[in-house]
Amino acid sequence: MASSTKSSAYTAKFTLNNGTIMPAIGLGTYRMRTGDVIMRVVDWALAAGYRMFDTAAVYGNEIHLGAAFKTLLPKYELERDDIFVTTKLSPSDYGNKEIVESAYTKSLDNLGLDYVDLYLIHFPGASKIPATDLNNKRLRDVTWQALTELYDDGRVNAIGVSNFTVSHLEQLMLNNHGVIPAVNQVEWHPYYYQESLLNYCKQNDILLQAYCSFGGTSASNMALMHDPVVQKIARTLNVTCAQVLLAWALQQDVAVIPKTTSQVHLKDNISLNFTIPNEEMKALNALGGLKIKYAWDPTAVV
Ligand SMILES: NC(=O)c1ccc[n+]([C@@H]2O[C@H](COP(=O)([O-])OP(=O)(O)OC[C@H]3O[C@@H](n4cnc5c(N)ncnc54)[C@H](OP(=O)(O)O)[C@@H]3O)[C@@H](O)[C@H]2O)c1
């Protein structure tokens, strides 16, 4: 499908529950592994208007992002606080403050930053512990407490979680150590529409942030992009299928972090100044009955 004619950058922002301002659209960087690619893509992204970048310790690319920020922020006359950086604590580093602080410091060193804007627990289950092992529950609690201590010490602007189900959030909220997660980053696209999670997060002032907006992490998996409902809406609105899928999330107050290494797609994904009408939103929501999940599944983690 042709690129959209609507090309101005979408600059909407969300205010997180502690007052931190976060761009509604960020650049996902999963599987962007080399320094060359990251330097090129971050350069294009900053030029296109992206101000938010999503990474994780397990992506192994924090160091390349750090190098890109060091070179490119001056090029665009930007300061550190003009960008919003999210990283995530690896499931192999769950534990008390000492363990979490050491992992956080390593991420900061890699990124060449003295704070990140948002630090997330990557997954409800810890590495090398079976999903059904109750130690997951205990470790989540200890780890969340450690994140709240980093936050209370002023070392990170906001903290949150990722891949948490309603049940994981309910457990956390029973003893949240004084901080409600600002964000829950989850798989979110019309084939995996989780209305109860959205409602729970809205009721508790937790912002949902979508990943896998296009239905999977592989360019070879185009089922959702090729879905007739998505295609018809894209044709009617004269936008791309990717734009429909991102706007669908944003219109539900769900933030997005599409990943791309293509300059055309980068521009497409931040050019979202159109509205999907209610009937079409309902048609997209109705695809959720399919319950197709692409990424790792947290539902079995106790
Ligand atoms: N918290 C978690 O557990 C978790 C899990 C997965 C991902 N994430 C985060 O979320 C980000 C996004 O998720 P994702 O990378 O899995 O998937 P995604 O952003 O939904 O999709 C990426 C795929 O879509 C293609 N694409 C991007 N824009 C396009 C466009 N406008 N038109 C057509 N194709 C397009 C990309 O190919 P090209 O590069 O060729 O454009 C890439 O193959 C990740 O990068 C990561 O930062 C978090």
The ligand as a MOL file (V3000), in Angstrom:
LIG
                    3D

  0  0  0     0  0            999 V3000
M  V30 BEGIN CTAB
M  V30 COUNTS 48 52 0 0 0
M  V30 BEGIN ATOM
M  V30 1 N 8.1150 -5.8220 26.5950 0
M  V30 2 C 8.2300 -6.8580 25.7760 0
M  V30 3 O 8.2070 -8.0290 26.1790 0
M  V30 4 C 8.3780 -6.6020 24.3010 0
M  V30 5 C 8.2450 -7.6630 23.3890 0
M  V30 6 C 8.3680 -7.3820 22.0440 0
M  V30 7 C 8.6360 -6.0890 21.6400 0
M  V30 8 N 8.7950 -5.0710 22.5370 0 CHG=1
M  V30 9 C 9.1130 -3.6850 22.1390 0
M  V30 10 O 8.1160 -3.2820 21.2330 0
M  V30 11 C 8.7220 -2.9060 19.9960 0
M  V30 12 C 7.7740 -3.1920 18.8510 0
M  V30 13 O 7.4520 -4.5460 18.7780 0
M  V30 14 P 8.0380 -5.5100 17.6650 0
M  V30 15 O 9.3920 -5.0350 17.2770 0
M  V30 16 O 7.9230 -6.8710 18.1880 0 CHG=-1
M  V30 17 O 7.0310 -5.4590 16.5020 0
M  V30 18 P 6.2760 -4.3500 15.6360 0
M  V30 19 O 6.7650 -2.9910 15.9240 0
M  V30 20 O 4.8370 -4.6120 15.8350 0
M  V30 21 O 6.6200 -4.8200 14.1770 0
M  V30 22 C 7.8530 -4.7460 13.6540 0
M  V30 23 C 7.7910 -5.3200 12.2370 0
M  V30 24 O 6.8870 -4.5560 11.4290 0
M  V30 25 C 7.5580 -4.0250 10.2900 0
M  V30 26 N 7.0710 -2.6420 10.0880 0
M  V30 27 C 7.2780 -1.5620 10.8770 0
M  V30 28 N 6.6410 -0.4820 10.3870 0
M  V30 29 C 6.0140 -0.8830 9.2510 0
M  V30 30 C 5.2170 -0.2330 8.2900 0
M  V30 31 N 4.9000 1.0710 8.4210 0
M  V30 32 N 4.7560 -0.9460 7.2320 0
M  V30 33 C 5.0610 -2.2650 7.1060 0
M  V30 34 N 5.8250 -2.9570 7.9850 0
M  V30 35 C 6.2930 -2.2660 9.0620 0
M  V30 36 C 9.0290 -4.0670 10.6400 0
M  V30 37 O 9.8070 -4.2880 9.4910 0
M  V30 38 P 10.8090 -3.1470 8.9110 0
M  V30 39 O 11.8980 -2.9700 9.9380 0
M  V30 40 O 11.2480 -3.7290 7.6400 0
M  V30 41 O 9.9600 -1.9170 8.7440 0
M  V30 42 C 9.1390 -5.2400 11.6040 0
M  V30 43 O 9.3130 -6.4360 10.8970 0
M  V30 44 C 10.0130 -3.7120 19.9900 0
M  V30 45 O 10.9450 -3.2710 19.0290 0
M  V30 46 C 10.4480 -3.5580 21.4270 0
M  V30 47 O 11.0380 -2.2850 21.6220 0
M  V30 48 C 8.6420 -5.3210 23.8680 0
M  V30 END ATOM
M  V30 BEGIN BOND
M  V30 1 1 1 2
M  V30 2 2 2 3
M  V30 3 1 2 4
M  V30 4 1 4 5
M  V30 5 2 4 48
M  V30 6 2 5 6
M  V30 7 1 6 7
M  V30 8 2 7 8
M  V30 9 1 8 9
M  V30 10 1 8 48
M  V30 11 1 9 10
M  V30 12 1 9 46
M  V30 13 1 10 11
M  V30 14 1 11 12
M  V30 15 1 11 44
M  V30 16 1 12 13
M  V30 17 1 13 14
M  V30 18 2 14 15
M  V30 19 1 14 16
M  V30 20 1 14 17
M  V30 21 1 17 18
M  V30 22 2 18 19
M  V30 23 1 18 20
M  V30 24 1 18 21
M  V30 25 1 21 22
M  V30 26 1 22 23
M  V30 27 1 23 24
M  V30 28 1 23 42
M  V30 29 1 24 25
M  V30 30 1 25 26
M  V30 31 1 25 36
M  V30 32 1 26 27
M  V30 33 1 26 35
M  V30 34 2 27 28
M  V30 35 1 28 29
M  V30 36 1 29 30
M  V30 37 2 29 35
M  V30 38 1 30 31
M  V30 39 2 30 32
M  V30 40 1 32 33
M  V30 41 2 33 34
M  V30 42 1 34 35
M  V30 43 1 36 37
M  V30 44 1 36 42
M  V30 45 1 37 38
M  V30 46 2 38 39
M  V30 47 1 38 40
M  V30 48 1 38 41
M  V30 49 1 42 43
M  V30 50 1 44 45
M  V30 51 1 44 46
M  V30 52 1 46 47
M  V30 END BOND
M  V30 END CTAB
M  END
